[in-house]
Amino acid sequence: MRMQEKTMVADTLAGINGELGRYGAIIAQTENKELKQTLKQFRTACEQSQEELYQIAREKSYYVPAAKASEEAVAHVKSLFSTSSL
């Protein structure tokens, strides 16, 4: 059975998104400044790949983003973060 292009793009995006999460976790736990900088460079390259693949998926209608949030919804979320004490 041949895998369809749309499925391959979706699987690749899911994999890249997972890698981005792992880079974030590893960077936060790394004390070595050189290693941390190298990992940040890898993460940046990974983000660029993700963005390129995302654009291809949008162009081919493999991915349709959710509707944009209303101004009220955005303001509400911003207020939640600005008033919480972390």
C-alpha positions in Angstrom: 0.0 0.0 0.0 1.4 3.4 -1.0 1.4 6.1 1.6 -0.3 9.2 0.3 1.6 12.5 0.2 -0.8 14.2 2.6 -0.2 11.4 5.2 3.5 11.7 4.8 3.4 15.5 5.2 1.2 15.2 8.3 3.5 12.5 9.8 6.6 14.5 9.1 5.0 17.7 10.7 4.0 15.6 13.8 7.6 14.3 14.0 9.1 17.8 13.7 6.8 19.2 16.3 7.8 16.4 18.7 11.5 17.2 18.1 10.9 20.8 18.8 9.4 19.9 22.2 12.3 17.7 23.0 14.8 20.4 22.1 13.1 22.8 24.4 13.2 20.3 27.3 16.9 19.4 26.7 18.0 23.0 26.3 16.3 23.9 29.6 18.2 21.1 31.4 21.6 21.7 29.8 24.3 23.6 31.9 27.0 23.5 29.3 26.8 26.9 27.4 28.4 25.6 24.2 26.1 22.6 24.1 23.1 24.8 24.9 24.0 27.2 22.0 24.4 24.2 19.6 21.1 22.8 20.6 19.5 26.2 20.1 20.9 26.3 16.5 19.5 22.8 15.9 16.1 23.9 17.2 16.2 27.0 15.0 16.9 24.8 11.9 14.1 22.5 12.9 11.7 25.4 13.3 12.6 26.6 9.8 12.0 23.1 8.4 8.7 23.0 10.2 7.6 26.4 8.8 8.6 25.4 5.2 6.7 22.1 5.4 3.7 23.9 7.0 3.6 26.4 4.1 3.6 23.5 1.6 0.8 21.8 3.5 -1.2 25.0 3.4 -0.6 25.5 -0.3 -1.8 22.0 -1.1 -4.7 22.3 1.3 -3.4 19.4 3.4 -3.7 21.7 6.4 -6.5 24.2 7.1 -5.9 26.3 10.2 -8.6 26.9 12.7 -10.5 30.2 12.5 -8.7 33.2 14.1 -9.6 34.0 17.6 -11.7 37.1 18.2 -10.2 40.2 19.8 -12.2 39.5 22.9 -10.8 36.0 23.2 -7.2 37.2 22.8 -7.7 39.9 25.4 -9.2 37.4 27.8 -6.2 35.0 27.5 -3.8 38.0 27.8 -5.6 39.1 31.0 -5.3 35.6 32.5 -1.5 35.6 32.1 -1.0 39.2 33.2 -3.0 38.7 36.4 -1.7 35.3 37.4 1.2 35.1 39.9 3.7 32.4 38.9 
